[in-house]
Amino acid sequence: MFASEQWMTSKRDEERKGARANDIVFTPTFWNNVPFTLKIMGPLVRVLRIVDNEKKPAMGYVYEGMERAKTAIAAALGGEDNEDYIVVSGIIDKRWNCQLHHPLHAAGYYLNPEFYCYNVDIESDKEVSLGLHECIDKLERNKDTQDKINVELIHWVNQSGFFSLETAKRQHAEWWKLYGKGTPNLQQLAIRVLSLTCSSSGCERNWSTFEHIHSKKRNRLEHKKLHDLVYVKYNNMLKNRLDVDAAYDPISLTDIDDSNEWLVGKMGEDRVFTDDGDLVWDVVGEASGAGERIHNTRSSQPAALQPSASRASVSRPSASRRSTSRPSSSRRLVDEDSEEEQEEEQVNAAAGKGKAIAFWKYYSMYGHVEKLAEEIKKGGASVDGVEAKLWQVPKTLHEDVLGKMSAPPKSDVPVITPNELSEADGFIFGFPTRFGMMSAQFKAFFDSTGGLWRTQQLAGKPAGIFYSTGSQGGGQETTALTAITQLVHHGMIFLPIGYTFGAGMFEMEKVKGGSPYGAGTYAADGSRQPSELELEQAFHQGKHIAPVAKKLKGVA
């Protein structure tokens, strides 16, 4: 690639980063070090894949995975006495001990029947035993229960009773539910530990399907277009490979071997995800554009709009046609990034601009915020050309807890997922106040929008806030101020109502929630419901923000 005419005549070759990349690629020592790097990174990346699988808890496998990875690296480098391995092992141990290792990993390893039942050395491993007992001390504060767990550990060590059965396979947490009844306290601890999921976010890589398709090259794809792309590619593979065995263990440690063959050679037909066995690297490369050239030759820009008697249609050449077209004297170099922007503009021009979609999203335990949300939706829907939708965020409390708190039955308003946020052109978020901040349930939802934050899919979209507190001194304005930080990091535009509500903002005779930041209500002990004035203010907020979302959509 770096020796091609396209590269040498492109602007990339003149950039500092491009020149640096060119120098590295043409340096022999770079290629001499690649096999050595693969021998080290192969097993480690495999552990990361195990940790970040999206279907099965991996806590019981991390410790063993790292041990096998180090064994594989040692075998690839010529043994544990090899000087290179000693240096590499020291680096791995330093990172593992300082940043990655946790007593939970050791406890999960100890309590995983898949390993303990067949490895007599686990009991004598000081680090593993210490990690287990640290977890017992931290996860179970009751001293009597701690003593019971230690007594029940004897049955586990001796593999007596239910533990003597040869059924410790795959689903370790489920195994404890079925066969740990003879040791109830140890059973509860084991299920808690082995049901924990893990993440490789500390290594700055996400292996989910959307992350692979949503590469830097395609980071301007709209959410729906991206979703459709993944849907089509994925289901096309399912159609052609229905007879393939899907029972593939996503955290099988047997895949960590000495040869590291999965890192070399052609990977086109290899699975991308061990927990989704129908997506292969060829499909990812084609969908993400990773396999396409940086620059291609064209005779001209594609004529995206072809007028006809009935309607305008959009014609876009396929990736295969773009990359295989034969050059001619009239063809020139085209920057595909700018070309994609022009094509998307032409697509929008042909399709026209639809209604602005506004999401009114809330969390409400006792219904006060929900009543405001319903009025806000009515206000937004009253604006011509705006489609207002009402959503609620997931509840995090167990039904038994909600029952003890006398919470009303769950609303039939649909529960939103983070990815659905990108479909909207504007938002109004509502929640009860918890110590001057949004409720934990709503904060948990915002914490799950990391994928949207990385791609800034919500940037430039207007957003408002409404709230409820138990009293007039409950911190309504403070709640709005602390919530704005979430909007800022997503690049959203905070849109307060100011004093546009008119005389209603100056009502002093009656108790009234809300402020220039947004609509609000006071719940008191739960018996007080939003007043007519508070509901009118909520209606006004929806009507106030909806036109802005509509106007910004028209400009975008």
HUTAHU-V302888 format. One record per backbone hydrogen bond with DSSP energy under -1.0 kcal/mol. NH is the residue of the N-H (numbers start at 1). CO is the residue of the C=O. If there is no record, write none. Layout:
BEGIN
NH_CO + NH_CO
END
This chain:
BEGIN
4_1 + 8_4 + 9_5 + 10_7 + 19_15 + 20_16 + 21_17 + 22_18 + 23_19 + 24_20 + 25_21 + 26_22 + 27_24 + 30_27 + 32_28 + 33_29 + 37_33 + 38_34 + 39_35 + 40_36 + 41_37 + 42_38 + 45_41 + 46_42 + 47_43 + 48_44 + 49_45 + 50_46 + 51_47 + 52_48 + 53_50 + 59_196 + 61_58 + 62_58 + 65_61 + 66_62 + 67_63 + 68_64 + 69_65 + 70_66 + 71_67 + 72_68 + 73_69 + 74_70 + 75_71 + 76_72 + 77_73 + 79_74 + 82_79 + 86_82 + 87_83 + 88_84 + 89_85 + 90_86 + 91_87 + 92_88 + 93_89 + 94_90 + 95_91 + 96_92 + 97_93 + 98_94 + 99_95 + 100_95 + 101_96 + 105_102 + 106_102 + 107_103 + 108_104 + 109_105 + 110_106 + 111_107 + 115_112 + 116_112 + 117_113 + 118_115 + 122_119 + 125_122 + 129_125 + 130_126 + 131_127 + 132_128 + 133_129 + 134_130 + 135_131 + 136_132 + 137_133 + 138_134 + 139_135 + 140_136 + 146_142 + 147_143 + 148_144 + 149_145 + 150_146 + 151_147 + 152_148 + 153_149 + 154_151 + 156_152 + 157_153 + 158_154 + 160_155 + 163_160 + 164_161 + 165_162 + 167_165 + 169_167 + 172_170 + 175_171 + 176_172 + 177_173 + 178_174 + 179_175 + 180_176 + 183_180 + 187_183 + 188_184 + 189_185 + 190_186 + 191_187 + 192_188 + 193_189 + 194_190 + 195_191 + 196_193 + 203_200 + 204_201 + 212_208 + 213_209 + 214_210 + 215_213 + 219_216 + 221_218 + 226_222 + 227_223 + 228_224 + 229_225 + 230_226 + 231_227 + 232_228 + 233_229 + 234_230 + 235_231 + 236_232 + 237_233 + 238_234 + 239_235 + 240_236 + 241_237 + 244_241 + 248_246 + 252_249 + 255_252 + 256_253 + 257_255 + 263_260 + 264_261 + 270_267 + 272_279 + 279_276 + 281_270 + 282_268 + 284_280 + 285_281 + 286_282 + 287_283 + 288_284 + 289_285 + 291_285 + 292_289 + 298_332 + 304_302 + 306_313 + 315_304 + 322_318 + 323_319 + 324_320 + 331_328 + 332_298 + 334_296 + 339_335 + 340_336 + 341_337 + 342_338 + 343_339 + 344_340 + 345_341 + 346_342 + 347_343 + 348_344 + 349_345 + 350_346 + 351_347 + 352_348 + 356_385 + 358_387 + 359_426 + 360_389 + 361_428 + 362_391 + 363_430 + 371_367 + 372_368 + 373_369 + 374_370 + 375_371 + 376_372 + 377_373 + 378_374 + 379_375 + 380_376 + 381_377 + 382_378 + 383_380 + 386_383 + 387_356 + 389_358 + 391_360 + 392_414 + 393_362 + 402_398 + 403_399 + 404_400 + 405_401 + 406_403 + 407_402 + 416_392 + 420_417 + 421_418 + 423_420 + 424_421 + 425_357 + 427_462 + 428_359 + 429_464 + 430_361 + 431_466 + 433_468 + 434_437 + 443_439 + 444_440 + 445_441 + 446_442 + 447_443 + 448_445 + 449_446 + 453_449 + 454_450 + 455_451 + 457_452 + 460_491 + 461_458 + 463_493 + 464_427 + 466_429 + 467_519 + 468_431 + 469_521 + 474_471 + 479_475 + 480_476 + 481_477 + 482_478 + 483_479 + 484_480 + 486_483 + 487_483 + 488_484 + 489_485 + 490_486 + 491_488 + 492_487 + 493_461 + 495_463 + 497_516 + 498_516 + 500_497 + 502_499 + 505_502 + 506_503 + 515_518 + 518_515 + 521_467 + 523_469 + 526_523 + 535_531 + 536_532 + 537_533 + 538_534 + 539_535 + 540_536 + 541_537 + 542_538 + 543_539 + 544_540 + 545_541 + 546_542 + 549_545 + 550_546 + 551_547 + 552_548 + 553_549 + 554_550 + 555_551 + 556_552
END
